[in-house]
């Protein structure tokens, strides 16, 4: 049998999904993403499907299928495992000249769902003739090849603010890696995963932001100037920062500078080390029955400094988790201030150095002792400090190496 490949434009068109179980849960998101008007007919729905209905992304008729449901549908997905009921849907679809996908019996279907991979505006669909594993293997090979292929030129304009994650190069997002592969210019900080830079095309202009010869404030102005200048030259610029650009990353300043210059800005969030580093050391920042809140603060300015914007007395009163970024140098003063404001000196503390990398180290202590123990252990920046009972509550948990 020879198949005729076709891509469907479903925006605004009615698609009927019969069934509200696991198969429908897997099929519906892609239909919604394609812009289809999805109507689900089923006595019950999974929680995930119910969430789509509650959000207005799909409609639900809470009953069993009736042949008249097919009328007006451009496409029908049968997502039930009852062969007799599924055949009834197929028959109705045939009578209405409507293509029908059968999850239970591909030979009885008039349309198949292929194995799909998407890369920007490129969508690749692989049909399998019944060998689904082979189709998925081919799809994965194509997806891997596309990762090294820059997206189409019309997509690449202006500046992309890309969060590189906490340090492990595999923790950058798929979108971040795709845009990095397409960059003409990369402006990178020192804390980004070095292996990502090794993957850049030879002709990419790499600018090390850490080597800009100015003070911190002037250096940021120069970074802003470079972003705008290269974008105005018609180049696609990726501003690559460790963690997330908008968590103590000055991404807001860079976005505003580009916006004021009329340069379009694309934001690609990154995995922030404020959450990732503790998790990889076995410390969840929230834990049922222990902490219902967590607060992330910068510790690069000591608590008694006139420029500090942190309300340390308020933080000392909180019962939840406190995560301190860039605070290793001022850890002694931070601990002293929190204890002076009422936080128990016995509060458990964890310090994680270079989380997610091969050089990750962690230390567990108490608020009263942690500053001295960090010095004794030789813990160095970059490090994340976690203060709170979650540290003690999960002490028996050690994540497996990945």
C-alpha positions as CSV (number, residue, x, y, z in Angstrom):
1,X,0.0,0.0,0.0
2,X,1.3,3.4,-0.9
3,X,0.5,6.4,1.4
4,X,-0.1,9.9,0.2
5,X,1.7,12.3,2.6
6,X,-0.1,15.5,3.5
7,X,0.1,18.3,6.1
8,X,-3.2,19.5,7.4
9,X,-4.0,23.1,8.2
10,X,-6.5,22.8,11.0
11,X,-6.7,26.3,12.4
12,X,-10.3,27.0,13.2
13,X,-11.5,23.7,11.9
14,X,-13.4,21.2,14.0
15,X,-11.7,18.0,15.0
16,X,-13.6,15.3,16.9
17,X,-11.8,13.2,19.5
18,X,-13.8,10.2,20.7
19,X,-12.4,9.0,24.0
20,X,-11.1,10.7,27.1
21,X,-8.3,8.4,28.3
22,X,-4.6,8.1,27.9
23,X,-4.5,8.0,24.1
24,X,-6.6,11.1,23.8
25,X,-4.4,12.8,26.4
26,X,-1.4,12.2,24.1
27,X,-3.2,13.3,20.9
28,X,-5.1,16.4,21.9
29,X,-2.2,18.7,22.7
30,X,-0.8,18.5,19.2
31,X,-4.3,19.2,17.8
32,X,-4.6,22.3,20.0
33,X,-1.2,23.5,19.0
34,X,-2.3,23.2,15.4
35,X,-5.2,25.6,16.1
36,X,-7.9,23.0,15.7
37,X,-11.3,23.4,17.4
38,X,-11.1,20.2,19.4
39,X,-14.3,18.6,20.6
40,X,-14.0,15.6,22.9
41,X,-16.9,13.1,23.2
42,X,-16.4,10.8,26.2
43,X,-18.2,9.9,29.4
44,X,-15.1,10.8,31.4
45,X,-11.8,12.7,31.0
46,X,-8.4,12.4,32.4
47,X,-7.3,15.3,34.6
48,X,-5.0,16.6,31.9
49,X,-7.8,16.7,29.3
50,X,-10.1,18.3,31.8
51,X,-7.5,21.0,32.3
52,X,-7.6,21.8,28.6
53,X,-11.4,21.9,28.7
54,X,-11.4,24.2,31.8
55,X,-8.9,26.5,30.1
56,X,-11.2,26.8,27.0
57,X,-8.7,25.1,24.7
58,X,-11.2,22.2,24.0
59,X,-14.9,21.4,24.5
60,X,-16.3,18.3,26.0
61,X,-19.6,16.4,25.5
62,X,-19.9,14.1,28.5
63,X,-21.5,11.0,27.0
64,X,-20.8,8.1,24.6
65,X,-20.4,8.7,20.9
66,X,-23.4,9.2,18.6
67,X,-23.0,9.0,14.8
68,X,-24.3,12.5,14.4
69,X,-21.2,13.8,16.3
70,X,-19.1,13.4,13.1
71,X,-21.1,16.0,11.1
72,X,-19.0,19.0,10.4
73,X,-15.7,17.5,11.5
74,X,-12.7,17.8,9.3
75,X,-10.9,14.9,11.1
76,X,-11.8,12.3,13.6
77,X,-9.5,10.7,16.2
78,X,-10.8,7.4,17.7
79,X,-9.1,7.1,21.1
80,X,-11.0,4.2,22.6
81,X,-10.1,0.5,23.0
82,X,-13.6,-0.9,22.4
83,X,-13.4,-2.4,18.8
84,X,-17.1,-2.4,18.3
85,X,-17.6,1.2,19.5
86,X,-14.5,2.3,17.4
87,X,-15.9,0.6,14.3
88,X,-19.1,2.6,14.8
89,X,-17.1,5.8,14.7
90,X,-15.2,4.7,11.6
91,X,-18.5,3.9,9.8
92,X,-19.9,7.3,10.7
93,X,-16.7,9.0,9.5
94,X,-16.8,7.1,6.2
95,X,-20.4,8.2,5.6
96,X,-19.5,11.8,6.1
97,X,-16.3,11.6,3.9
98,X,-14.2,12.5,6.9
99,X,-10.7,11.0,7.5
100,X,-10.6,8.9,10.7
101,X,-7.6,7.9,12.8
102,X,-8.0,4.7,14.8
103,X,-5.8,4.1,17.8
104,X,-7.0,0.5,18.2
105,X,-6.8,-0.7,14.6
106,X,-4.6,1.1,12.1
107,X,-5.8,-1.1,9.2
108,X,-9.3,0.0,9.8
109,X,-8.3,3.7,9.8
110,X,-8.3,6.1,6.8
111,X,-5.5,8.2,8.3
112,X,-2.4,7.5,10.4
113,X,-0.6,9.6,12.9
114,X,3.1,9.7,12.0
115,X,6.1,9.9,14.4
116,X,6.8,13.7,14.5
117,X,9.7,15.9,15.3
118,X,9.7,19.7,15.2
119,X,12.6,22.1,14.7
120,X,11.5,25.7,14.5
121,X,9.2,26.0,11.5
122,X,10.3,22.6,10.2
123,X,8.1,19.6,10.9
124,X,9.2,16.1,10.0
125,X,6.7,13.3,10.0
126,X,7.7,9.6,9.5
127,X,5.1,6.9,8.6
128,X,6.0,3.4,9.4
129,X,3.8,0.8,7.7
130,X,3.2,-0.8,11.1
131,X,6.8,-0.7,12.4
132,X,6.3,2.1,14.9
133,X,9.7,1.6,16.6
134,X,11.5,2.0,13.3
135,X,9.6,5.2,12.5
136,X,10.5,6.6,15.9
137,X,14.1,5.7,15.4
138,X,14.2,7.4,12.0
139,X,12.4,10.4,13.6
140,X,15.1,10.6,16.3
141,X,17.9,10.5,13.8
142,X,16.3,13.3,11.8
143,X,15.8,15.3,15.0
144,X,19.5,14.9,15.9
145,X,20.5,16.1,12.5
146,X,18.2,19.1,12.7
147,X,19.7,20.2,16.0
148,X,22.9,21.1,14.1
149,X,21.0,22.9,11.4
150,X,20.2,26.6,11.8
151,X,16.5,27.5,11.6
152,X,15.3,29.3,8.5
153,X,16.6,32.9,8.2
154,X,13.3,34.8,8.7
155,X,13.1,33.4,12.2
156,X,16.4,34.8,13.2
157,X,16.2,38.5,14.0
158,X,17.6,40.7,16.7
159,X,18.8,39.4,20.1
160,X,17.9,36.2,22.0
161,X,18.5,36.3,25.7
162,X,19.2,32.6,26.4
163,X,19.6,31.0,29.9
164,X,22.3,28.3,29.7
165,X,21.3,26.6,32.9
166,X,23.3,25.8,36.0
167,X,26.4,24.4,34.4
168,X,25.6,21.0,32.9
169,X,25.5,21.6,29.1
170,X,22.6,19.2,28.8
171,X,20.5,21.4,31.0
172,X,20.2,24.2,28.5
173,X,16.7,24.1,27.0
174,X,16.1,22.6,23.5
175,X,15.1,26.0,22.2
176,X,18.2,27.6,23.7
177,X,20.5,25.1,22.1
178,X,18.7,25.4,18.7
179,X,19.1,29.2,18.7
180,X,22.7,28.9,19.9
181,X,23.4,26.8,16.9
182,X,22.0,29.5,14.6
183,X,23.8,32.5,16.2
184,X,26.0,34.8,14.2
185,X,27.3,36.4,17.4
186,X,27.4,35.0,20.9
187,X,28.0,37.2,23.9
188,X,28.8,34.8,26.8
189,X,29.5,35.1,30.5
190,X,32.1,33.1,32.4
191,X,29.6,30.9,34.2
192,X,28.1,29.3,31.1
193,X,28.9,25.7,30.3
194,X,32.1,25.8,28.2
195,X,31.2,22.7,26.2
196,X,28.4,24.7,24.6
197,X,30.9,27.1,23.1
198,X,32.8,24.2,21.6
199,X,29.7,23.4,19.5
200,X,29.6,26.9,17.9
201,X,30.2,27.2,14.1
202,X,33.7,28.4,13.3
203,X,32.5,31.6,11.8
204,X,30.5,32.7,14.9
205,X,31.8,35.8,16.6
206,X,32.3,34.9,20.3
207,X,32.5,37.8,22.7
208,X,33.6,37.0,26.3
209,X,31.7,39.5,28.4
210,X,34.0,38.8,31.4
211,X,36.9,40.3,29.5
212,X,35.3,43.7,28.7
213,X,37.9,46.1,30.2
214,X,35.6,48.3,32.2
215,X,34.1,48.4,35.7
216,X,30.9,46.5,36.3
217,X,28.5,49.3,35.4
218,X,30.4,50.4,32.4
219,X,30.9,46.8,31.3
220,X,27.1,46.3,31.2
221,X,26.7,49.4,29.1
222,X,29.3,48.0,26.7
223,X,27.5,44.7,26.5
224,X,24.2,46.5,25.8
225,X,26.0,48.5,23.0
226,X,27.4,45.3,21.5
227,X,24.0,43.6,21.4
228,X,22.4,46.5,19.7
229,X,25.3,47.2,17.3
230,X,25.5,43.6,16.1
231,X,21.8,43.2,15.7
232,X,21.6,46.4,13.7
233,X,24.2,44.9,11.4
234,X,21.7,42.3,10.6
235,X,23.3,39.6,12.7
236,X,21.4,37.2,14.9
237,X,22.8,37.7,18.5
238,X,22.6,35.3,21.4
239,X,23.3,36.7,24.8
240,X,24.2,33.5,26.8
241,X,24.2,33.6,30.6
242,X,24.4,30.9,33.2
243,X,21.2,29.9,34.9
244,X,18.4,32.3,33.8
245,X,19.0,35.7,32.4
246,X,16.3,37.3,34.6
247,X,17.4,35.8,38.0
248,X,20.3,38.2,39.0
249,X,21.4,38.1,35.4
250,X,20.7,41.7,34.3
251,X,18.6,40.3,31.5
252,X,16.0,43.0,32.2
253,X,18.6,45.8,31.5
254,X,19.7,44.2,28.3
255,X,16.1,43.7,27.1
256,X,15.3,47.3,27.8
257,X,18.4,48.5,26.0
258,X,17.4,46.5,22.9
259,X,13.8,47.6,23.1
260,X,14.8,51.3,23.3
261,X,17.0,50.8,20.3
262,X,14.2,49.2,18.3
263,X,15.9,45.7,18.3
264,X,13.5,42.8,18.7
265,X,14.3,40.6,21.7
266,X,13.5,36.9,22.1
267,X,13.6,35.5,25.7
268,X,14.5,31.9,26.3
269,X,14.3,31.1,30.1
270,X,17.0,28.9,31.6
271,X,17.1,26.5,34.5
272,X,18.1,28.6,37.5
273,X,20.8,27.3,39.8
274,X,18.8,28.7,42.8
275,X,16.5,25.7,42.4
276,X,18.6,23.2,40.3
277,X,21.8,23.2,42.4
278,X,20.0,22.4,45.7
279,X,17.8,19.7,44.0
280,X,20.9,18.0,42.5
281,X,22.4,18.0,46.0
282,X,19.3,16.3,47.4
283,X,17.7,19.4,48.8
284,X,14.2,20.4,47.4
285,X,13.5,24.0,48.2
286,X,9.9,23.1,49.2
287,X,8.8,19.9,50.9
288,X,5.3,18.9,52.1
289,X,4.8,19.6,55.7
290,X,8.2,21.4,56.0
291,X,8.3,24.4,53.7
292,X,5.5,26.0,51.7
293,X,7.6,28.9,50.4
294,X,11.1,29.7,49.3
295,X,12.8,33.1,48.8
296,X,15.8,33.8,46.6
297,X,18.0,36.7,47.5
298,X,21.3,38.1,46.3
299,X,24.1,38.1,48.9
300,X,26.7,40.0,46.9
301,X,26.1,43.0,49.1
302,X,26.5,42.5,52.9
303,X,23.4,43.0,55.0
304,X,24.7,46.2,56.7
305,X,25.6,47.9,53.4
306,X,23.7,51.0,52.5
307,X,23.0,49.7,49.0
308,X,21.3,46.5,50.2
309,X,17.7,46.1,49.1
310,X,17.1,42.9,51.1
311,X,14.8,43.1,54.1
312,X,16.9,40.8,56.3
313,X,14.6,41.1,59.4
314,X,11.7,40.0,57.4
315,X,13.6,37.0,56.0
316,X,14.6,36.0,59.5
317,X,10.9,35.8,60.5
318,X,10.0,33.5,57.6
319,X,9.4,29.8,58.2
320,X,10.2,28.8,54.7
321,X,13.4,28.2,52.7
322,X,15.9,30.9,52.0
323,X,18.2,30.6,49.0
324,X,21.2,32.9,48.9
325,X,23.0,33.5,45.6
326,X,26.4,35.0,45.2
327,X,26.7,35.1,49.0
328,X,29.7,33.1,49.8
329,X,32.0,36.1,50.5
330,X,29.4,37.6,52.9
331,X,28.2,34.4,54.4
332,X,29.5,35.1,57.8
333,X,27.7,38.5,58.0
334,X,24.5,37.1,56.5
335,X,24.4,34.3,59.1
336,X,25.1,36.7,61.9
337,X,22.4,39.0,60.8
338,X,19.8,36.3,60.4
339,X,20.6,35.0,63.9
340,X,20.5,38.5,65.3
341,X,17.1,39.0,63.8
342,X,15.7,35.8,65.4
343,X,16.6,32.9,63.1
344,X,17.7,29.9,65.2
345,X,21.4,29.2,65.0
346,X,20.6,25.5,64.7
347,X,18.7,26.0,61.4
348,X,20.1,23.5,58.9
349,X,22.1,24.9,56.0
350,X,23.4,23.4,52.8
351,X,26.1,25.0,50.5
352,X,26.4,23.6,47.0
353,X,29.4,24.6,44.9
354,X,29.3,24.4,41.0
355,X,26.0,22.5,41.1
356,X,25.3,20.2,38.1
357,X,28.9,20.0,37.0
358,X,31.6,17.4,37.4
359,X,33.1,19.7,40.1
360,X,29.9,19.8,42.3
361,X,30.6,19.7,46.0
362,X,28.2,20.2,48.9
363,X,28.4,20.8,52.6
364,X,25.7,20.5,55.3
365,X,25.9,22.5,58.4
366,X,23.9,24.9,60.6
367,X,23.4,28.6,60.4
368,X,25.7,29.2,63.4
369,X,28.6,27.1,62.1
370,X,28.3,27.2,58.3
371,X,30.6,30.3,57.6
372,X,33.6,28.7,59.4
373,X,33.0,25.3,57.9
374,X,32.8,26.6,54.4
375,X,36.2,28.2,54.9
376,X,37.6,25.0,56.4
377,X,36.3,22.9,53.6
378,X,37.6,25.2,50.9
379,X,34.2,25.8,49.3
380,X,34.5,28.5,46.6
381,X,32.2,30.4,44.3
382,X,30.0,29.9,42.4
383,X,27.9,28.4,45.2
384,X,24.3,28.4,46.3
385,X,23.4,28.6,50.0
386,X,20.2,27.0,51.2
387,X,18.9,27.8,54.7
388,X,15.9,26.1,56.2
389,X,14.4,22.9,57.6
390,X,14.2,21.3,54.1
391,X,17.9,20.7,54.4
392,X,17.5,18.4,57.4
393,X,14.2,16.8,56.2
394,X,15.8,15.3,53.1
395,X,19.2,14.5,54.5
396,X,18.8,10.7,53.7
397,X,18.2,11.5,50.0
398,X,21.1,11.5,47.6
399,X,20.3,11.9,43.9
400,X,21.8,9.3,41.5
401,X,24.6,10.6,39.2
402,X,23.3,11.4,35.8
